[in-house]
Amino acid sequence: MKIFDRLSNGWKIGKMSLKTIHDHPSLMLFPVVSGISLILVTLSFFGGGYLLFGGSITELGDEVTISTSLDMMSYLAIFAFYILNYFVIVFFNVGLVHCARKILNGKETSVGEGINFALSRISTIFAWSVLAATVGMILKTIQERAGAIGGMITGLIGMVWGIATFFVVPVLAFEEVTPIQAVKRSASIIKEKWGESLGANFSFGLFSILGFFLVVLPTGFIFGAALHPVAGIIMGIILFLILQTVVSAASMIFLTAAYEHVNDNPNQYFDDDLLDDMFVGK
């Protein structure tokens, strides 16, 4: 399949995902609550960091010892921050894909049901968060210690990691696997069924770009010109956050539909022939 045909399919898949959101807008609550939770986590870490390191430390003892201790504590704090961030994101995404799966199968569901399902998978989600945070810390350390070369290395590793873990969320949600097994399972799906994944991601990115230039920017400009520049900025930020919420939910719905298709489970929103064309053999 030619690249433009694949991107066209990705665009159609994006529209199907958005239609699912239109019919079930409550799905957007998952990325909303996730975003709010991430903000609270970030603020709590900034506040804790200020309380721990904001004061003078020179009077506490030997400067080298203090510097080493603070360096170790900062790495531990970053590691904990990574774990919490991954946990929050994956927790709500697991809830979302559970609801999306039921909707695609023509069943009724609710946000509360999705949250309860994520709670039933909480140990698996936490274990994955630790693994993902460990990988993140390793990449960060390589980047910091190897300079520009480290940046290139971590960029390549990060890209491979992102591709290999593309299906990790639905695998964690619907299969009884360990985090390592989840990575292997996700990578095996990519290896066997590689196709439209990147094209679909590009389409969601394209939706974000189009939404920004066709909705966010003009509306912010109009509000700024009619009322006040600050009002325009505030409206632009609000619309941008709404846009990102919609795109985030839509991308997870696509991921759920793709996972269901790989496992030969039909759905009511995505065209089977289009999903067939989505994957091509390597």
C-alpha positions as CSV (number, residue, x, y, z in Angstrom):
1,M,0.0,0.0,0.0
2,K,1.4,3.4,-1.0
3,I,2.2,5.9,1.8
4,F,-0.5,8.3,0.8
5,D,-3.1,5.5,0.8
6,R,-2.0,4.5,4.2
7,L,-2.1,8.0,5.5
8,S,-5.6,8.4,4.0
9,N,-6.7,5.2,5.9
10,G,-5.2,6.7,9.0
11,W,-7.2,9.9,8.4
12,K,-10.4,7.8,8.1
13,I,-9.6,5.9,11.2
14,G,-9.1,9.2,13.1
15,K,-12.5,10.3,12.0
16,M,-14.1,7.0,13.2
17,S,-12.4,7.5,16.5
18,L,-13.8,11.1,16.8
19,K,-17.2,9.8,15.9
20,T,-17.0,7.4,18.8
21,I,-16.1,10.3,21.0
22,H,-19.0,12.3,19.6
23,D,-21.4,9.5,20.4
24,H,-19.9,8.9,23.9
25,P,-18.4,12.2,25.1
26,S,-18.1,10.9,28.7
27,L,-14.9,9.0,27.5
28,M,-13.2,12.4,27.5
29,L,-13.4,12.4,31.3
30,F,-10.6,9.9,31.5
31,P,-7.9,12.2,29.9
32,V,-9.4,15.2,31.8
33,V,-9.1,13.5,35.2
34,S,-5.7,12.2,34.2
35,G,-4.5,15.6,33.3
36,I,-5.7,17.1,36.6
37,S,-4.1,14.3,38.5
38,L,-0.8,14.9,36.7
39,I,-0.9,18.6,37.6
40,L,-1.5,17.8,41.2
41,V,1.3,15.3,41.3
42,T,3.7,17.9,39.7
43,L,2.7,20.6,42.1
44,S,3.1,18.3,45.1
45,F,6.6,17.4,43.9
46,F,7.6,21.0,43.3
47,G,6.3,21.9,46.7
48,G,8.1,19.0,48.3
49,G,11.3,19.8,46.5
50,Y,11.2,23.4,47.7
51,L,10.7,22.3,51.3
52,L,13.6,19.8,51.1
53,F,16.1,21.9,49.1
54,G,14.8,25.4,49.2
55,G,16.7,26.5,52.3
56,S,20.4,26.9,52.9
57,I,22.3,23.7,53.2
58,T,25.9,24.9,53.7
59,E,25.5,24.8,57.5
60,L,24.5,21.1,57.6
61,G,28.0,19.7,57.3
62,D,30.6,18.7,54.7
63,E,29.8,20.3,51.3
64,V,30.8,17.3,49.2
65,T,28.8,14.9,51.3
66,I,25.7,17.2,51.1
67,S,26.1,17.5,47.4
68,T,26.3,13.7,46.9
69,S,23.3,13.2,49.2
70,L,21.3,15.8,47.4
71,D,22.3,14.3,44.0
72,M,21.1,10.9,45.1
73,M,18.0,12.2,46.6
74,S,17.2,14.2,43.4
75,Y,17.5,11.0,41.3
76,L,15.3,9.1,43.7
77,A,12.8,12.0,43.6
78,I,12.8,12.0,39.8
79,F,12.4,8.2,39.7
80,A,9.4,8.5,42.1
81,F,8.0,11.3,39.9
82,Y,8.3,9.1,36.8
83,I,6.6,6.2,38.5
84,L,3.6,8.4,39.6
85,N,3.3,10.0,36.2
86,Y,3.3,6.7,34.4
87,F,0.9,5.3,36.9
88,V,-1.6,8.1,36.5
89,I,-1.5,8.0,32.7
90,V,-1.7,4.3,32.3
91,F,-4.3,3.9,35.1
92,F,-6.8,6.2,33.3
93,N,-5.9,4.9,29.9
94,V,-6.7,1.3,31.1
95,G,-10.1,2.6,32.3
96,L,-10.6,4.3,29.0
97,V,-9.8,1.3,26.8
98,H,-12.0,-0.9,28.9
99,C,-15.0,1.4,28.3
100,A,-14.0,1.8,24.6
101,R,-13.9,-2.0,24.2
102,K,-17.4,-2.3,25.6
103,I,-18.7,0.5,23.4
104,L,-17.1,-1.0,20.3
105,N,-18.9,-4.2,21.1
106,G,-22.2,-2.4,21.4
107,K,-22.5,-2.6,25.2
108,E,-23.3,0.1,27.7
109,T,-20.7,1.3,30.1
110,S,-19.8,4.2,32.4
111,V,-16.8,6.1,33.6
112,G,-17.2,4.6,37.0
113,E,-17.0,1.1,35.5
114,G,-13.8,2.0,33.8
115,I,-12.3,3.3,37.0
116,N,-13.3,0.1,38.8
117,F,-11.8,-2.0,36.1
118,A,-8.5,0.0,36.3
119,L,-8.6,-0.5,40.1
120,S,-8.8,-4.3,39.5
121,R,-5.6,-4.0,37.5
122,I,-3.8,-1.7,39.8
123,S,-0.9,-4.0,40.8
124,T,-0.2,-4.7,37.1
125,I,-0.4,-1.0,36.3
126,F,2.0,-0.1,39.2
127,A,4.5,-2.8,38.1
128,W,4.4,-1.4,34.6
129,S,5.0,2.1,35.9
130,V,8.1,0.9,37.8
131,L,9.5,-0.7,34.6
132,A,8.7,2.4,32.4
133,A,10.2,4.7,35.0
134,T,13.3,2.6,35.2
135,V,13.7,2.8,31.4
136,G,13.1,6.5,31.6
137,M,15.7,7.0,34.2
138,I,18.3,4.9,32.3
139,L,17.7,7.0,29.2
140,K,17.9,10.2,31.2
141,T,21.2,9.1,32.8
142,I,22.7,8.2,29.4
143,Q,21.6,11.5,27.9
144,E,23.1,13.5,30.8
145,R,26.4,11.6,30.9
146,A,27.1,11.2,27.1
147,G,26.2,14.7,25.9
148,A,25.1,15.0,22.2
149,I,26.0,11.4,21.4
150,G,23.9,10.4,24.4
151,G,21.0,12.4,23.0
152,M,21.2,10.6,19.7
153,I,21.4,7.2,21.4
154,T,18.5,7.9,23.8
155,G,16.4,9.3,20.9
156,L,16.9,6.1,18.9
157,I,16.2,3.9,21.9
158,G,13.2,5.9,22.9
159,M,11.8,5.6,19.4
160,V,12.2,1.8,19.4
161,W,10.8,1.6,22.9
162,G,7.7,3.7,21.8
163,I,7.1,1.4,18.8
164,A,7.6,-1.8,20.9
165,T,5.2,-0.6,23.6
166,F,2.5,0.7,21.2
167,F,-0.1,-1.9,22.3
168,V,1.0,-2.1,25.9
169,V,-2.0,-0.4,27.4
170,P,-4.7,-2.8,26.0
171,V,-2.3,-5.8,26.6
172,L,-2.0,-4.8,30.3
173,A,-5.8,-4.3,30.5
174,F,-7.0,-7.5,28.8
175,E,-4.2,-10.0,29.2
176,E,-2.8,-11.6,32.4
177,V,0.8,-10.7,31.8
178,T,3.8,-9.2,33.6
179,P,5.2,-5.9,32.4
180,I,8.1,-7.6,30.5
181,Q,5.6,-10.0,28.9
182,A,3.4,-7.0,28.0
183,V,6.3,-5.4,26.1
184,K,7.0,-8.7,24.3
185,R,3.4,-9.2,23.4
186,S,3.1,-5.6,22.1
187,A,6.3,-6.0,20.1
188,S,5.1,-9.3,18.7
189,I,1.9,-7.6,17.4
190,I,3.9,-4.9,15.8
191,K,6.3,-7.4,14.2
192,E,3.4,-9.6,12.9
193,K,1.0,-6.9,11.9
194,W,3.1,-3.8,11.2
195,G,1.1,-1.3,9.2
196,E,-1.0,1.8,9.8
197,S,0.1,2.5,13.4
198,L,2.4,5.3,12.5
199,G,0.0,6.6,9.9
200,A,-2.9,6.7,12.4
201,N,-0.6,8.5,14.9
202,F,0.2,11.0,12.1
203,S,-3.5,11.6,11.5
204,F,-4.1,12.3,15.2
205,G,-1.2,14.8,15.1
206,L,-2.7,16.3,12.0
207,F,-6.1,16.6,13.7
208,S,-4.3,18.5,16.5
209,I,-2.6,20.8,14.0
210,L,-5.8,21.5,12.1
211,G,-7.7,22.1,15.3
212,F,-5.1,24.5,16.5
213,F,-5.0,26.6,13.3
214,L,-8.7,26.4,12.4
215,V,-10.3,26.6,15.9
216,V,-8.0,27.5,18.7
217,L,-6.0,30.3,17.0
218,P,-8.9,32.1,15.3
219,T,-11.2,31.9,18.4
220,G,-8.4,33.2,20.6
221,F,-7.8,36.1,18.2
222,I,-11.5,37.0,18.0
223,F,-11.8,37.0,21.8
224,G,-8.6,39.0,22.1
225,A,-9.8,41.6,19.6
226,A,-13.3,41.9,20.8
227,L,-12.7,41.8,24.6
228,H,-9.1,41.9,25.8
229,P,-5.8,40.2,24.8
230,V,-5.8,38.3,28.1
231,A,-9.3,37.0,27.3
232,G,-8.0,35.7,24.0
233,I,-5.1,34.0,25.6
234,I,-7.3,32.3,28.2
235,M,-9.8,31.2,25.6
236,G,-7.0,29.9,23.4
237,I,-5.5,27.9,26.3
238,I,-9.0,26.4,27.2
239,L,-9.7,25.4,23.6
240,F,-6.2,23.9,23.2
241,L,-6.7,21.8,26.4
242,I,-10.1,20.6,25.1
243,L,-8.5,19.8,21.7
244,Q,-5.8,17.7,23.3
245,T,-8.3,16.0,25.5
246,V,-10.4,14.9,22.5
247,V,-7.4,13.8,20.5
248,S,-6.0,11.8,23.5
249,A,-9.3,10.0,24.0
250,A,-9.6,9.4,20.2
251,S,-6.1,7.9,19.9
252,M,-6.9,5.4,22.8
253,I,-10.1,4.4,21.1
254,F,-8.2,3.7,17.9
255,L,-5.7,1.7,19.9
256,T,-8.5,-0.4,21.4
257,A,-10.1,-0.9,18.0
258,A,-6.7,-2.0,16.5
259,Y,-6.1,-4.4,19.4
260,E,-9.6,-5.9,19.0
261,H,-9.1,-6.3,15.3
262,V,-5.8,-8.1,15.8
263,N,-7.6,-10.5,18.1
264,D,-10.4,-11.0,15.6
265,N,-13.1,-9.3,17.7
266,P,-15.6,-7.3,15.5
267,N,-16.8,-3.8,16.5
268,Q,-19.6,-1.5,15.6
269,Y,-17.7,1.7,14.8
270,F,-14.6,0.8,12.7
271,D,-15.0,-0.6,9.2
272,D,-13.5,-4.1,9.1
273,D,-12.1,-3.7,5.6
274,L,-10.4,-0.5,6.6
275,L,-8.9,-2.3,9.6
276,D,-7.8,-5.1,7.4
277,D,-6.0,-2.6,5.2
278,M,-4.5,-1.0,8.3
279,F,-2.0,-3.9,8.8
280,V,0.3,-5.2,6.2
281,G,2.9,-7.9,6.4
282,K,6.5,-6.9,6.9
